[in-house]
Amino acid sequence: MAEFAQALDALRRDGECWHAIVPQSWANGRTVYGGLLAAYTLRTMRECLVERLGTAAGCESALPLRSLQITFVAPVPAGEPLELRPQLLRSGRSATHVRCDLLLQDTVACATVAVFGADRPSRVRLDIARQDPPAGVDDLPDMPRVPGVTPEFAKHLQLRWADGGIPYSGRNEPRSVIYARMQDPHCSAEELLLALADSIPTPALAMLDRPAPAASMNWMIEPIGDPAKLDRTRWSLIGTEVRAGSDGYLSQTSVLWGPEGHAYAVSHQSVAIFG
């Protein structure tokens, strides 16, 4: 079973492109875990920065990730060869834009644009207050694994529901708060943040009483502060709310807090649901 860093380390360069095959253990239904696909594109974009702008530009502390937007154009099955093509779009005095297309059989399956930005002086400093959930993490069980229902990639993560319902529990409110943890000492801080931020299933699934497919169509994540300060050995907390939905399409927002209460990322997703 390939860990997160092992799956990323399988990337191989060939000229201007990169190639990889996603291990079966990262499958999510008929596609693969979106957090891993996002991390693939991020790693190749980092390599593009090193090649075009120098070693310092590839360093997370020198040029942190400020925003990543990914559109999931088509399913990406596990076990299929992928090709990634990063491209530097523009590098300004503080902000740098990079694009990466992920192709499956010469067809774009994911399109990603990232903004990297050096620190700049500002008196504006805001955080998103974390509200303590009704139950502590030590009092909660891990998410149950149901054969044929729980996706394969979930075995790499620990998820514990602190508020709201697990998928297909017939709840009324489309919101959830979970504790999440993935102990992988080898992936970078930014890659870990992507893995954790995409770990929670849409709370709309908790409103259903039987399994039904749901899939992210696009995802935007905005890191806040330095992800290297996120203690990966302890539990993070993720709160997600479906703000609106109709005709099989949902709009939802998530916040990921570290164990000390700082908000490390805000995410927005458009989700297609088939039930």
Backbone hydrogen bonds in HBPLUS format (Angstrom, degrees):
<---DONOR---> <-ACCEPTOR-->    atom                        ^
c    i                          cat <-CA-CA->   ^        H-A-AA   ^      H-
h    n   atom  resd res      DA  || num        DHA   H-A  angle D-A-AA Bond
n    s   type  num  typ     dist DA aas  dist angle  dist       angle   num
A0007-ALA N   A0003-GLU O   2.93 MM   4  6.22 156.7  1.99 157.5 163.5     1
A0008-LEU N   A0004-PHE O   3.10 MM   4  6.42 154.5  2.17 148.8 155.8     2
A0009-ASP N   A0005-ALA O   2.82 MM   4  5.99 153.4  1.89 149.1 157.0     3
A0010-ALA N   A0007-ALA O   3.38 MM   3  5.42 151.1  2.47  96.0 104.2     4
A0011-LEU N   A0008-LEU O   3.11 MM   3  5.87 169.6  2.12 121.5 124.1     5
A0012-ARG N   A0019-HIS O   2.86 MM   7  5.18 155.4  1.92 147.4 155.6     6
A0019-HIS N   A0012-ARG O   2.71 MM   7  5.18 151.4  1.79 145.3 155.4     7
A0014-ASP N   A0017-CYS O   2.82 MM   3  5.34 170.3  1.83 149.6 149.3     8
A0017-CYS N   A0014-ASP O   3.20 MM   3  5.34 162.2  2.24 123.5 123.1     9
A0018-TRP N   A0084-LEU O   2.91 MM  66  4.96 147.6  2.02 140.8 149.6    10
A0084-LEU N   A0018-TRP O   2.75 MM  66  4.96 157.6  1.80 143.4 148.6    11
A0020-ALA N   A0082-LEU O   3.23 MM  62  5.28 149.6  2.33 128.9 134.1    12
A0082-LEU N   A0020-ALA O   2.74 MM  62  5.28 162.8  1.77 167.3 172.4    13
A0079-GLY N   A0022-VAL O   2.88 MM  57  5.45 147.8  1.98 145.3 156.0    14
A0026-TRP N   A0023-PRO O   3.06 MM   3  5.83 167.4  2.08 122.3 125.5    15
A0027-ALA N   A0024-GLN O   3.11 MM   3  5.44 152.2  2.19 123.1 120.6    16
A0033-TYR N   A0026-TRP O   3.01 MM   7  5.86 156.8  2.06 171.8 174.8    17
A0153-PHE N   A0027-ALA O   3.10 MM 126  5.62 151.6  2.19 162.1 156.8    18
A0028-ASN N   A0031-THR O   2.81 MM   3  5.34 174.1  1.81 136.7 134.6    19
A0031-THR N   A0028-ASN O   3.37 MM   3  5.34 163.9  2.39 117.1 118.1    20
A0036-LEU N   A0033-TYR O   3.08 MM   3  5.53 134.3  2.30 107.8 119.1    21
A0037-LEU N   A0033-TYR O   3.25 MM   4  6.70 157.5  2.30 149.4 155.7    22
A0038-ALA N   A0034-GLY O   2.93 MM   4  6.14 161.1  1.97 151.5 156.5    23
A0039-ALA N   A0035-GLY O   3.11 MM   4  6.21 148.0  2.22 131.1 139.5    24
A0040-TYR N   A0036-LEU O   2.88 MM   4  6.19 150.3  1.96 150.7 158.7    25
A0041-THR N   A0037-LEU O   3.12 MM   4  6.46 165.7  2.14 152.4 154.4    26
A0042-LEU N   A0038-ALA O   2.92 MM   4  6.16 156.0  1.98 146.1 153.7    27
A0043-ARG N   A0039-ALA O   2.92 MM   4  6.06 162.9  1.95 150.4 153.9    28
A0044-THR N   A0040-TYR O   3.16 MM   4  6.47 163.0  2.19 153.6 157.3    29
A0045-MET N   A0041-THR O   2.95 MM   4  6.13 150.5  2.04 147.4 156.1    30
A0046-ARG N   A0042-LEU O   2.91 MM   4  6.15 150.8  2.00 150.4 158.1    31
A0047-GLU N   A0043-ARG O   3.08 MM   4  6.39 154.3  2.15 144.0 150.6    32
A0048-CYS N   A0044-THR O   2.94 MM   4  6.20 145.6  2.06 139.5 149.2    33
A0049-LEU N   A0045-MET O   2.99 MM   4  6.29 149.6  2.09 144.6 152.0    34
A0050-VAL N   A0046-ARG O   3.09 MM   4  6.45 154.8  2.15 148.5 154.7    35
A0051-GLU N   A0047-GLU O   3.07 MM   4  6.33 161.5  2.11 148.5 152.8    36
A0052-ARG N   A0048-CYS O   2.94 MM   4  6.09 159.3  1.98 151.8 157.3    37
A0053-LEU N   A0049-LEU O   2.74 MM   4  5.42 158.5  1.79 146.3 152.9    38
A0054-GLY N   A0050-VAL O   2.97 MM   4  4.54 138.6  2.15 116.3 123.6    39
A0057-ALA N   A0054-GLY O   3.14 MM   3  5.68 131.4  2.39 111.0 122.1    40
A0058-GLY N   A0055-THR O   3.06 MM   3  5.46 145.3  2.19 108.6 118.5    41
A0059-CYS N   A0056-ALA O   3.07 MM   3  5.32 162.3  2.10 109.8 115.2    42
A0062-ALA N   A0059-CYS O   3.20 MM   3  5.35 127.5  2.49  99.7 112.7    43
A0063-LEU N   A0059-CYS O   3.02 MM   4  6.13 164.6  2.04 161.7 165.4    44
A0117-GLY N   A0064-PRO O   2.95 MM  53  5.75 152.0  2.03 162.2 166.7    45
A0066-ARG N   A0115-VAL O   2.77 MM  49  5.55 168.7  1.78 161.1 163.3    46
A0067-SER N   A0115-VAL O   3.28 MM  48  5.12 148.2  2.39 140.0 140.3    47
A0115-VAL N   A0067-SER O   2.81 MM  48  5.12 160.9  1.85 151.7 154.3    48
A0068-LEU N   A0221-ILE O   2.99 MM 153  5.43 149.3  2.08 152.4 161.3    49
A0221-ILE N   A0068-LEU O   2.94 MM 153  5.43 157.7  1.99 152.3 158.5    50
A0069-GLN N   A0113-VAL O   2.90 MM  44  5.35 167.4  1.92 155.5 159.7    51
A0113-VAL N   A0069-GLN O   2.91 MM  44  5.35 154.9  1.97 150.7 159.1    52
A0070-ILE N   A0219-TRP O   2.86 MM 149  5.35 166.2  1.88 157.6 162.3    53
A0219-TRP N   A0070-ILE O   2.85 MM 149  5.35 149.0  1.95 152.7 162.3    54
A0071-THR N   A0111-ALA O   2.90 MM  40  5.31 161.0  1.94 149.8 155.6    55
A0111-ALA N   A0071-THR O   3.10 MM  40  5.31 154.5  2.17 141.7 149.6    56
A0072-PHE N   A0217-MET O   2.82 MM 145  5.17 152.2  1.90 135.9 144.7    57
A0073-VAL N   A0109-ALA O   2.74 MM  36  4.82 124.9  2.04 129.9 142.0    58
A0074-ALA N   A0109-ALA O   3.13 MM  35  4.71 154.3  2.20 129.9 127.6    59
A0083-GLU N   A0103-LEU O   3.03 MM  20  5.06 157.9  2.08 144.6 148.9    60
A0103-LEU N   A0083-GLU O   2.67 MM  20  5.06 171.9  1.67 162.3 164.5    61
A0085-ARG N   A0101-ASP O   2.88 MM  16  5.27 158.8  1.93 150.5 157.7    62
A0101-ASP N   A0085-ARG O   3.21 MM  16  5.27 160.7  2.25 127.9 128.8    63
A0087-GLN N   A0099-ARG O   2.66 MM  12  5.13 146.2  1.77 159.1 160.0    64
A0099-ARG N   A0087-GLN O   2.81 MM  12  5.13 171.2  1.82 156.1 158.0    65
A0089-LEU N   A0097-HIS O   2.89 MM   8  5.39 151.6  1.97 140.7 147.4    66
A0090-ARG N   A0097-HIS O   3.30 MM   7  5.30 160.5  2.34 136.9 138.2    67
A0097-HIS N   A0090-ARG O   2.79 MM   7  5.30 157.3  1.84 157.5 165.2    68
A0092-GLY N   A0095-ALA O   2.82 MM   3  5.33 169.6  1.83 159.4 160.1    69
A0118-ALA N   A0094-SER O   2.89 MM  24  5.11 155.6  1.95 142.8 146.4    70
A0096-THR N   A0116-PHE O   2.70 MM  20  5.08 156.4  1.76 156.8 163.1    71
A0116-PHE N   A0096-THR O   2.81 MM  20  5.08 169.9  1.82 156.1 158.8    72
A0098-VAL N   A0114-ALA O   3.01 MM  16  5.35 161.6  2.04 151.1 156.3    73
A0114-ALA N   A0098-VAL O   2.83 MM  16  5.35 167.3  1.84 162.3 166.7    74
A0100-CYS N   A0112-THR O   2.87 MM  12  5.18 154.8  1.93 146.5 149.6    75
A0112-THR N   A0100-CYS O   2.93 MM  12  5.18 160.5  1.97 151.7 157.5    76
A0102-LEU N   A0110-CYS O   2.87 MM   8  5.03 174.5  1.87 153.8 154.9    77
A0109-ALA N   A0102-LEU O   2.74 MM   7  5.75 169.6  1.75 158.9 162.7    78
A0110-CYS N   A0102-LEU O   3.20 MM   8  5.03 153.7  2.28 140.4 141.8    79
A0104-LEU N   A0107-THR O   2.82 MM   3  5.30 162.0  1.85 153.0 151.8    80
A0107-THR N   A0104-LEU O   3.13 MM   3  5.30 153.6  2.20 105.5 113.7    81
A0139-ASP N   A0136-GLY O   3.07 MM   3  5.54 152.8  2.15 112.4 120.7    82
A0140-LEU N   A0137-VAL O   3.24 MM   3  5.45 167.1  2.25 113.4 115.1    83
A0143-MET N   A0159-LEU O   2.69 MM  16  5.49 137.7  1.86 164.7 172.3    84
A0149-VAL N   A0146-VAL O   2.93 MM   3  5.37 160.7  1.97 138.9 141.1    85
A0150-THR N   A0146-VAL O   2.88 MM   4  5.22 166.1  1.90 148.2 153.0    86
A0154-ALA N   A0151-PRO O   3.24 MM   3  5.77 148.2  2.35 111.3 119.4    87
A0155-LYS N   A0152-GLU O   3.23 MM   3  6.22 172.6  2.23 129.2 130.7    88
A0156-HIS N   A0153-PHE O   3.01 MM   3  5.86 169.0  2.02 126.7 130.3    89
A0157-LEU N   A0154-ALA O   3.11 MM   3  5.39 164.3  2.14 111.5 116.4    90
A0158-GLN N   A0181-ARG O   2.97 MM  23  5.23 161.2  2.01 157.8 162.1    91
A0181-ARG N   A0158-GLN O   3.04 MM  23  5.23 140.5  2.20 145.5 152.1    92
A0160-ARG N   A0179-TYR O   2.95 MM  19  5.06 157.6  2.00 143.7 148.2    93
A0179-TYR N   A0160-ARG O   2.76 MM  19  5.06 163.8  1.78 152.1 155.4    94
A0162-ALA N   A0177-VAL O   2.79 MM  15  5.47 155.1  1.85 148.0 155.2    95
A0163-ASP N   A0177-VAL O   3.08 MM  14  4.90 144.3  2.21 145.2 141.2    96
A0177-VAL N   A0163-ASP O   2.92 MM  14  4.90 161.8  1.95 135.0 133.4    97
A0168-TYR N   A0205-LEU O   2.80 MM  37  5.64 168.7  1.81 119.9 123.7    98
A0170-GLY N   A0208-LEU O   2.98 MM  38  4.91 145.4  2.10 137.9 130.7    99
A0171-ARG N   A0206-ALA O   2.62 MM  35  5.51 154.1  1.69 152.6 149.2   100
A0242-VAL N   A0174-PRO O   2.96 MM  68  5.56 174.1  1.96 175.7 175.9   101
A0176-SER N   A0240-THR O   2.95 MM  64  5.49 156.4  2.00 154.5 160.7   102
A0240-THR N   A0176-SER O   2.90 MM  64  5.49 168.5  1.92 165.2 168.8   103
A0178-ILE N   A0238-ILE O   2.93 MM  60  5.38 160.4  1.97 148.8 153.1   104
A0238-ILE N   A0178-ILE O   2.83 MM  60  5.38 164.8  1.86 159.9 165.2   105
A0180-ALA N   A0236-SER O   2.89 MM  56  5.27 157.7  1.94 137.5 143.1   106
A0236-SER N   A0180-ALA O   2.93 MM  56  5.27 169.8  1.94 163.5 160.1   107
A0192-LEU N   A0188-SER O   2.95 MM   4  6.18 156.7  2.01 150.2 156.7   108
A0193-LEU N   A0189-ALA O   3.02 MM   4  6.24 153.7  2.09 144.2 151.3   109
A0194-LEU N   A0190-GLU O   3.10 MM   4  6.44 154.4  2.17 149.2 155.0   110
A0195-ALA N   A0191-GLU O   3.05 MM   4  6.32 157.5  2.10 147.0 153.2   111
A0196-LEU N   A0192-LEU O   2.96 MM   4  6.23 162.6  1.99 157.6 160.9   112
A0197-ALA N   A0193-LEU O   2.92 MM   4  5.95 166.6  1.94 150.9 155.3   113
A0198-ASP N   A0194-LEU O   3.31 MM   4  6.32 145.2  2.44 144.4 149.8   114
A0199-SER N   A0196-LEU O   3.07 MM   3  5.21 166.1  2.09 114.5 117.0   115
A0205-LEU N   A0202-THR O   3.06 MM   3  5.98 161.4  2.10 126.1 129.4   116
A0206-ALA N   A0203-PRO O   2.95 MM   3  5.42 145.6  2.07 110.0 119.6   117
A0207-MET N   A0204-ALA O   2.99 MM   3  5.37 153.9  2.06 108.8 117.1   118
A0208-LEU N   A0205-LEU O   3.18 MM   3  5.44 159.1  2.23 106.1 112.5   119
A0274-PHE N   A0213-PRO O   2.96 MM  61  5.45 163.1  1.99 165.7 160.1   120
A0215-ALA N   A0272-ALA O   2.82 MM  57  5.29 156.1  1.87 151.4 159.5   121
A0272-ALA N   A0215-ALA O   2.78 MM  57  5.29 167.5  1.80 163.3 159.7   122
A0217-MET N   A0270-SER O   2.72 MM  53  5.54 175.9  1.72 161.3 162.7   123
A0270-SER N   A0218-ASN O   3.28 MM  52  5.52 157.1  2.34 135.6 140.5   124
A0220-MET N   A0268-HIS O   2.90 MM  48  5.26 161.3  1.94 155.5 160.8   125
A0268-HIS N   A0220-MET O   2.85 MM  48  5.26 150.8  1.94 150.4 159.3   126
A0222-GLU N   A0266-VAL O   2.84 MM  44  5.28 159.2  1.88 155.1 162.2   127
A0266-VAL N   A0222-GLU O   3.14 MM  44  5.28 152.0  2.23 129.3 136.6   128
A0224-ILE N   A0264-TYR O   2.77 MM  40  4.78 158.1  1.81 126.7 126.1   129
A0229-LYS N   A0226-ASP O   3.11 MM   3  5.87 165.9  2.13 121.2 125.4   130
A0230-LEU N   A0227-PRO O   3.04 MM   3  5.35 163.7  2.07 110.6 115.8   131
A0234-ARG N   A0231-ASP O   3.31 MM   3  5.79 161.3  2.35 111.0 116.3   132
A0237-LEU N   A0257-TRP O   2.94 MM  20  5.14 164.3  1.97 146.0 151.1   133
A0257-TRP N   A0237-LEU O   2.75 MM  20  5.14 170.8  1.76 163.1 164.4   134
A0239-GLY N   A0255-VAL O   2.99 MM  16  5.40 156.8  2.05 154.8 159.4   135
A0255-VAL N   A0239-GLY O   2.92 MM  16  5.40 147.5  2.03 147.1 157.7   136
A0241-GLU N   A0253-THR O   2.99 MM  12  5.63 159.1  2.03 157.7 163.8   137
A0253-THR N   A0241-GLU O   3.04 MM  12  5.63 155.9  2.10 150.8 154.4   138
A0243-ARG N   A0251-SER O   2.75 MM   8  5.72 137.9  1.92 148.6 162.7   139
A0251-SER N   A0244-ALA O   2.89 MM   7  5.41 156.3  1.95 161.1 158.1   140
A0246-SER N   A0249-TYR O   3.02 MM   3  5.56 145.8  2.14 153.9 160.2   141
A0249-TYR N   A0246-SER O   3.00 MM   3  5.56 158.7  2.05 120.2 126.4   142
A0273-ILE N   A0248-GLY O   2.94 MM  25  5.09 163.0  1.97 133.8 139.0   143
A0250-LEU N   A0271-VAL O   2.75 MM  21  4.97 154.9  1.81 149.5 157.1   144
A0271-VAL N   A0250-LEU O   2.98 MM  21  4.97 161.0  2.02 134.1 140.3   145
A0252-GLN N   A0269-GLN O   3.09 MM  17  5.45 165.6  2.11 156.3 159.7   146
A0269-GLN N   A0252-GLN O   2.98 MM  17  5.45 161.6  2.01 152.4 155.2   147
A0254-SER N   A0267-SER O   2.92 MM  13  5.00 158.3  1.96 135.7 140.4   148
A0267-SER N   A0254-SER O   2.89 MM  13  5.00 165.0  1.91 141.1 144.7   149
A0256-LEU N   A0265-ALA O   2.97 MM   9  5.28 163.6  1.99 151.3 154.1   150
A0264-TYR N   A0256-LEU O   2.75 MM   8  5.74 146.5  1.87 157.5 168.6   151
A0258-GLY N   A0262-HIS O   2.80 MM   4  5.47 159.6  1.84 158.9 162.4   152
A0261-GLY N   A0258-GLY O   2.95 MM   3  5.34 164.4  1.97 116.3 121.3   153
